[in-house]
Amino acid sequence: MTALAPAPTRTGVVARINPVAKLGVSALIAVPLVLTLDPVSAAVALALEAVLFLFAGIGWREFWVRTWPVWLAAPLTGLTIALYGETSGTVYVDWFVLRISEGSLALAVATMLRVLAIALPSVVLFITVDPTDLADGLGQILRLPARFVLGALAGLRMVGLFLDDWRALELARRARGVADRGRIRRFLGMAFALLVLSIRRGAKLATAMEARGFGAPGRRTWARESRFGAPEWILLAVGAAISATAIAAAVATGAWNFILGPS
């Protein structure tokens, strides 16, 4: 089954680091970029992130397959800002509700770069994350409630079954001779059936976990120890350095545009 297929072995340096550190470095990069809207900080961060991606332990084909939604969303976001963003400077197009100006184009470029700089690290770093390792880290290092962590892990494990369930529903409908009529109607029917199946599976899983003591109060022990050592701190330092360099470059060039400051 697809959900039970073994994960490919990763050889990159970043791939072997604790998932909690990957979560932290994504936040360290994203938060400063959220606070400003300028092309310099986003471009510098994106360039430095490209170096980090080389050590992520994924091939170029997998990189493009996993990140293509980001590459699609970023230009679309920039296009929306260019057409409907704040008007300033020279106006190039003014027709009906569309107004493209020098300021809206600059804002569109900055927005597109910021989307890439924030989203790409999150996607690339978490490609190599094993859900069980992440749950171990959240429970042991961040000390999150075990009930929440284990429930989220169980739900995340079930997500992989959706594709198998969808294929089974397609085969069942085809066997009944109702597979080729009305694509929209077929999609809605299969989506509803998948929702019902997921709710039933979730209820059974919750009952089974409660019966096995996963929801019991008190201190919980863990089967595997989650370690947070020097490699994790180095990765966090790299993330902080990327953010600091991007901010410094934006301030030095006068491009820093703090979104919470006076307009």
C-alpha positions as CSV (number, residue, x, y, z in Angstrom):
1,M,0.0,0.0,0.0
2,T,1.1,3.6,-0.6
3,A,0.8,4.6,3.0
4,L,2.9,1.7,4.2
5,A,5.7,2.1,1.7
6,P,9.1,2.6,3.3
7,A,10.5,6.1,3.2
8,P,13.5,6.6,1.0
9,T,16.9,6.8,2.9
10,R,18.2,10.3,3.1
11,T,21.9,11.1,3.0
12,G,21.9,14.9,3.4
13,V,23.3,16.5,6.5
14,V,20.1,18.4,7.2
15,A,18.0,15.2,6.7
16,R,19.5,13.6,9.8
17,I,18.8,16.6,12.1
18,N,16.0,16.5,14.7
19,P,12.7,17.7,13.2
20,V,12.2,20.2,16.0
21,A,15.3,22.1,14.8
22,K,13.9,22.1,11.3
23,L,10.7,23.6,12.7
24,G,12.7,26.2,14.5
25,V,14.8,27.2,11.6
26,S,11.7,27.6,9.4
27,A,10.3,30.0,12.0
28,L,13.5,31.9,12.3
29,I,13.6,32.5,8.6
30,A,9.8,33.2,8.2
31,V,9.1,35.6,11.1
32,P,11.5,38.4,10.0
33,L,10.4,38.2,6.4
34,V,6.8,38.5,7.5
35,L,7.6,41.7,9.3
36,T,8.9,43.4,6.1
37,L,7.8,43.8,2.5
38,D,10.8,44.5,0.4
39,P,12.6,42.7,-2.4
40,V,16.1,42.9,-0.9
41,S,15.6,40.9,2.3
42,A,13.5,38.3,0.4
43,A,16.0,37.9,-2.4
44,V,19.0,37.7,0.0
45,A,17.2,35.1,2.1
46,L,16.2,33.1,-1.0
47,A,19.8,33.1,-2.2
48,L,21.2,31.9,1.1
49,E,18.4,29.3,1.4
50,A,19.5,27.8,-1.9
51,V,22.8,26.9,-0.3
52,L,21.0,25.3,2.6
53,F,18.9,23.2,0.2
54,L,22.0,21.6,-1.2
55,F,22.4,19.8,2.1
56,A,18.8,18.7,2.5
57,G,19.3,15.3,1.1
58,I,16.8,15.5,-1.8
59,G,17.4,15.3,-5.5
60,W,16.5,17.9,-8.1
61,R,13.6,16.0,-9.5
62,E,12.1,15.5,-6.0
63,F,12.7,19.2,-5.2
64,W,10.7,20.4,-8.2
65,V,7.9,17.8,-7.7
66,R,7.4,18.8,-4.1
67,T,7.8,22.5,-4.5
68,W,5.9,23.2,-7.8
69,P,2.8,24.5,-5.9
70,V,5.0,27.2,-4.3
71,W,6.5,28.1,-7.7
72,L,2.9,28.4,-9.1
73,A,1.4,30.3,-6.2
74,A,4.2,32.9,-6.0
75,P,3.8,34.4,-9.5
76,L,0.0,34.3,-9.2
77,T,0.3,36.2,-5.9
78,G,2.6,38.7,-7.6
79,L,0.2,39.1,-10.5
80,T,-2.7,39.8,-8.2
81,I,-0.7,42.5,-6.4
82,A,0.4,44.0,-9.7
83,L,-3.1,44.3,-11.0
84,Y,-4.9,45.4,-7.8
85,G,-2.1,46.6,-5.5
86,E,-1.6,50.1,-4.1
87,T,-1.0,52.6,-6.9
88,S,2.0,54.9,-6.7
89,G,4.5,56.4,-9.2
90,T,4.0,56.1,-12.9
91,V,0.7,54.5,-14.0
92,Y,1.2,52.1,-16.9
93,V,-2.3,50.6,-17.3
94,D,-5.5,52.1,-16.1
95,W,-8.6,50.2,-17.3
96,F,-11.8,49.5,-15.3
97,V,-10.7,48.1,-12.0
98,L,-7.2,47.3,-13.2
99,R,-4.4,49.7,-12.5
100,I,-0.8,48.8,-13.0
101,S,1.7,51.3,-11.7
102,E,5.4,51.5,-10.8
103,G,4.6,51.0,-7.2
104,S,2.3,48.0,-7.7
105,L,4.9,46.3,-9.8
106,A,7.6,46.8,-7.2
107,L,5.2,45.5,-4.5
108,A,4.4,42.5,-6.7
109,V,8.0,41.6,-7.1
110,A,8.6,41.9,-3.3
111,T,5.6,39.8,-2.6
112,M,6.5,37.1,-5.0
113,L,10.1,36.8,-3.6
114,R,8.7,36.8,0.0
115,V,6.3,34.0,-0.7
116,L,9.2,31.9,-2.2
117,A,11.6,32.8,0.7
118,I,9.1,31.8,3.3
119,A,7.4,28.8,1.7
120,L,10.4,27.0,0.2
121,P,12.3,26.3,3.4
122,S,9.2,25.0,5.1
123,V,8.5,22.6,2.2
124,V,12.1,21.4,1.6
125,L,13.1,20.9,5.2
126,F,9.9,19.0,6.0
127,I,10.3,16.6,3.1
128,T,12.8,14.7,5.1
129,V,10.8,14.7,8.4
130,D,9.4,11.4,9.6
131,P,6.1,12.0,11.5
132,T,7.2,9.7,14.3
133,D,10.5,11.6,14.8
134,L,8.6,14.8,14.8
135,A,6.1,13.5,17.5
136,D,9.0,12.3,19.6
137,G,10.6,15.7,19.4
138,L,7.4,17.6,20.2
139,G,6.7,15.5,23.2
140,Q,10.2,15.2,24.6
141,I,11.9,18.4,23.7
142,L,9.1,21.0,23.5
143,R,7.1,19.2,26.2
144,L,3.8,19.4,24.4
145,P,0.9,17.4,25.8
146,A,1.3,13.7,24.9
147,R,-2.4,13.4,24.2
148,F,-2.2,16.1,21.5
149,V,1.0,14.9,20.0
150,L,0.0,11.2,19.7
151,G,-3.4,12.2,18.4
152,A,-1.8,14.4,15.7
153,L,0.6,11.7,14.8
154,A,-2.2,9.1,14.4
155,G,-4.1,11.5,12.2
156,L,-1.0,12.3,10.1
157,R,-0.4,8.6,9.6
158,M,-4.0,8.2,8.4
159,V,-3.5,10.9,5.7
160,G,-1.5,8.6,3.6
161,L,-4.4,6.2,3.4
162,F,-6.6,8.8,1.6
163,L,-5.0,8.0,-1.8
164,D,-5.6,4.3,-1.4
165,D,-9.2,4.9,-0.3
166,W,-9.8,7.2,-3.3
167,R,-8.4,4.5,-5.7
168,A,-10.6,1.9,-4.0
169,L,-13.7,4.1,-4.4
170,E,-12.9,4.6,-8.1
171,L,-12.5,0.8,-8.7
172,A,-15.8,0.2,-6.8
173,R,-17.7,2.7,-8.9
174,R,-16.2,1.4,-12.1
175,A,-17.2,-2.2,-11.1
176,R,-20.8,-0.9,-10.6
177,G,-20.8,0.9,-14.0
178,V,-21.2,4.4,-12.6
179,A,-17.6,5.7,-13.1
180,D,-17.9,7.7,-16.3
181,R,-20.9,9.9,-15.9
182,G,-20.7,13.5,-14.8
183,R,-17.2,14.3,-13.6
184,I,-18.4,17.0,-11.1
185,R,-21.1,14.7,-9.7
186,R,-18.7,11.8,-9.5
187,F,-16.1,13.9,-7.7
188,L,-18.6,15.2,-5.1
189,G,-20.0,11.7,-4.5
190,M,-16.5,10.3,-4.0
191,A,-15.5,13.2,-1.8
192,F,-18.5,12.7,0.4
193,A,-17.8,8.9,0.6
194,L,-14.2,9.6,1.5
195,L,-15.3,12.0,4.3
196,V,-17.7,9.4,5.8
197,L,-15.0,6.7,5.6
198,S,-12.5,9.0,7.3
199,I,-14.8,9.9,10.1
200,R,-15.6,6.3,10.7
201,R,-11.9,5.4,10.7
202,G,-11.1,8.3,13.0
203,A,-13.7,7.2,15.5
204,K,-12.5,3.6,15.5
205,L,-8.9,4.8,15.9
206,A,-9.8,7.1,18.8
207,T,-11.6,4.3,20.6
208,A,-8.7,1.9,20.1
209,M,-6.2,4.5,21.4
210,E,-8.2,5.2,24.5
211,A,-8.6,1.4,25.1
212,R,-4.8,1.1,25.0
213,G,-4.2,3.9,27.4
214,F,-3.0,6.7,25.1
215,G,-5.3,9.2,26.8
216,A,-4.4,8.2,30.4
217,P,-3.3,11.1,32.7
218,G,0.2,11.2,34.2
219,R,3.7,11.3,32.9
220,R,4.3,9.3,29.7
221,T,7.4,7.4,28.7
222,W,8.6,7.3,25.1
223,A,10.0,4.3,23.2
224,R,12.6,6.3,21.4
225,E,14.8,9.1,22.8
226,S,14.7,12.4,20.9
227,R,18.1,14.0,21.0
228,F,18.8,17.7,20.5
229,G,22.5,18.3,20.2
230,A,25.2,20.3,18.4
231,P,23.9,19.7,14.8
232,E,20.5,21.0,15.8
233,W,22.0,24.1,17.4
234,I,24.2,24.7,14.3
235,L,21.1,24.5,12.0
236,L,19.3,27.0,14.2
237,A,22.3,29.3,14.0
238,V,22.3,29.0,10.3
239,G,18.7,30.0,10.2
240,A,19.3,33.0,12.4
241,A,22.3,34.0,10.3
242,I,20.1,33.9,7.1
243,S,17.5,36.1,8.7
244,A,20.1,38.5,10.2
245,T,21.9,38.8,6.8
246,A,18.7,39.5,4.9
247,I,17.6,42.1,7.4
248,A,21.0,43.8,7.4
249,A,21.1,43.9,3.6
250,A,17.6,45.5,3.5
251,V,18.5,48.1,6.1
252,A,21.9,48.9,4.5
253,T,20.2,49.5,1.1
254,G,17.3,51.4,2.5
255,A,14.8,48.9,1.3
256,W,13.6,47.8,4.8
257,N,9.8,48.3,4.9
258,F,8.5,47.4,8.3
259,I,4.8,46.5,7.8
260,L,3.9,47.5,11.4
261,G,5.5,50.9,11.1
262,P,3.9,54.2,10.1
263,S,2.5,54.2,6.5
